Amino acid sequence: MVLAWIISVRIGPLHTSYMDIFHVLLKKAFLWLNWDTPLKVGEAKEYVIWNFRFPRAFMSILVGAALAASGCVFQAVFKNPLADPYVIGVSSGAALGAAIAIILGLNIAFLGVSSIASTAFIGALVTILVVYRLASAEGRISVTSLLLAGVIVSIFLSAVLSILMVFSGWELHVLIFWLMGGFSHVRWPYITTATPIIISCLICILLLARNLNLLLLSEEEAQYLGVDIFKMVKIFLVLGSFITAVAVSCSGCIGFVGLVVPHIMRILLGPDHRILLPSSILAGASLLTFCDVVARIACPPIELPVGVITALIGAPFFLYLLHRKREVYTF
Amino acid sequence: MVKIIIKNVECYYNSIKALDSITFEVDEGDFVGIVGPNGSGKTTLLRCLSGILKPKVGYVLIDGEDVSILSRREMAKRVGVVPQESYIGFNFKVLDVVLMGRHPHIRRFESKRDLEIAFRAMEAVKVQHLADRFITNVSGGERRRIIIARALAQEPEILLLDEPTVHLDINHQIEIMELLRKLCDKQGLTVIAVLHDFNLAARYCDSLVMMNRGRIVAIGPCEKVLTSQNIEETFGVKMIVNRHPVTGFLYLVPLLRGDGNENKPTKKLKVHLICGGGSGGYLMRELVGEGFRLTVGVLNVIDSDYETAKALGVSVVCEAPFSPITDENHQENLKMIMAADIVLVADMPFGYMNLKNLEAALEAQKAGKRIVIVADQPSRIRDYTGGKAKAILERLKEQGAIIAKNEKEAIKIVKSLEK
């Protein structure tokens, strides 16, 4: 099932336009990848596909995978079904960072990534550090205070963001569009920067997946079964918030994927994270890529924000599953 | 061989001292029970032994290694813990829960051997039929046994259990205790369990640790720890401690209702009870419980009523076993009777050895004391004196003794006489 998704999704973003040439171009694209030949100047279509469509498809896969994985991790670490990648304030930190860049017109491009993305990433990281600082005492992180600190810091940052928005002029539109999330601005440098970070974090999380099962028990029991819970919680929080920060700064705040994909997979496949986590990653990647396709073709020439589509498609599907599952769904 | 050494351990929760100068050793293969009232530090001690609570002073050694240095994984290979409460929110399958016990031993996915160990653990606590059920769909007792299976699947050398028999039916309580005993004896497992049930503790443990307010108040073999004095000092409850005539193990029963203070005499009326052969037990308990001042006599020392009277702290005139009442004791008894306001005659068998007690009742009547006789029908009177006892009882009745249909009514009558 998941494989089918991936295949269809990979085709999807290219398929949308240039129906006829798409096959040829796909081959060419892979040829380039393999042989590393310099870009042939020529067909405009080729250029568009290589420089716009491809990074876009890659990025939606990366971001979808990252958000679903960190949602899954956070739900387990916080033992809270409402947890999503943004619970500890990553999104609002990133948003504020982006807003500052947009409004002040900063230009601090970093590794070829736009200044908006760079400042968003910095904002996200600073927020995470502040929240961790607030929630830790004696070298241990209390999960409850982390949750609370995250929510409160988020609210505070949102307030600051609102003030900035009040005083902003034409930048407001840019900012709002960024906040809703999307992939239209994604180019290759984004991919080359984000891919190694996200992929390596995901591998770490997957290798530690079995610990997540034990984290679902009480703290005490997890320790009795040989989990160094304080270390594990720290590792998972760092990995989860880091990939979220990367994802958010690349694509803005795309909601819903991180919250609902883990739940959908849990209903379908059960709570064992060794299965749940990889399947959530695949499903998140598939869903987001698919939604991005829909966002672009739904009402041309306007591109809808992809976050809207994820909610529009994801919510009914989730409710359908929840309803179909006769047994009570216990978290 | 010494397995665990706990030396001079002090533990704190924030600034509150939870454990104070705890020192003891546990041998390999021993079954040690920890008893003590709520909040005495039993669970804290277990947390300390399992290494998740680090002592501020002192140390815990397992096989000579300091617990606070070992990693969680290393600890989990050696020590299995069954906590008081277990939280499993997600709907994991029971088998998966038991397999979590293999966590410290495996890297990623379980092997066939891990499955075998899990199933053996489930068989040991008889939950193998639940393997495919969801953990959220089993009863509290089953869940508890599943958690014990999970701890066994860790293949530990030491098992720590916090009230393992709570929520279990009596048959499962005994099954679990038998299992733990067997694991100690056959596999050399060292078991330390917090127990609430003194009788189970006395039946299965090699030694006991009694705790109060974070300190050890008694330690050693069961009979040395479970004395009525220790229990009263620690729990504030009077218990009768005896060896059970059938099982030969200690058995403990709480004495009376309440905490013992309620049994101080509060009523003015003094009652003397004539009983024997177990006929006075209920009457004594009720009268003492109601706050009457009570005397009993004459009783043979081996009589169960004598034991009851002793345990209740009632003054008794006693006679040597199997001996008829001597004049000396008879006089003593009469003295007591004369000091009483009411004489209560229980529904008891009469023989030549205790006939004197009835004669004493007759004299009491002459002296104007109220007599209450428990005997629903004259035909039921157990008279082994060829009619002499019956005759005396008849005379008592004719001269105005009150007849109570049963023991309950007798207590009611005594109560009404108080007014």
Interface residues (C-beta under 8 A of the other chain):
Chain A: K79 L207 R210 N213 L214 L216 L217 S218 E220 E221 Q223 Y224 L225 G226 V227 D228 I229 R266 G270 P271 D272 R274 T330 F331
Chain B: R47 S50 I52 S71 R72 R73 M75 A76 K77 V79 G80 V81 P83 E85 S86 Y87 I88 G89 F90 N91 F92 K93 D96 M100 G101 H103 P104 R108 F109 T136 R150 A151 Q154
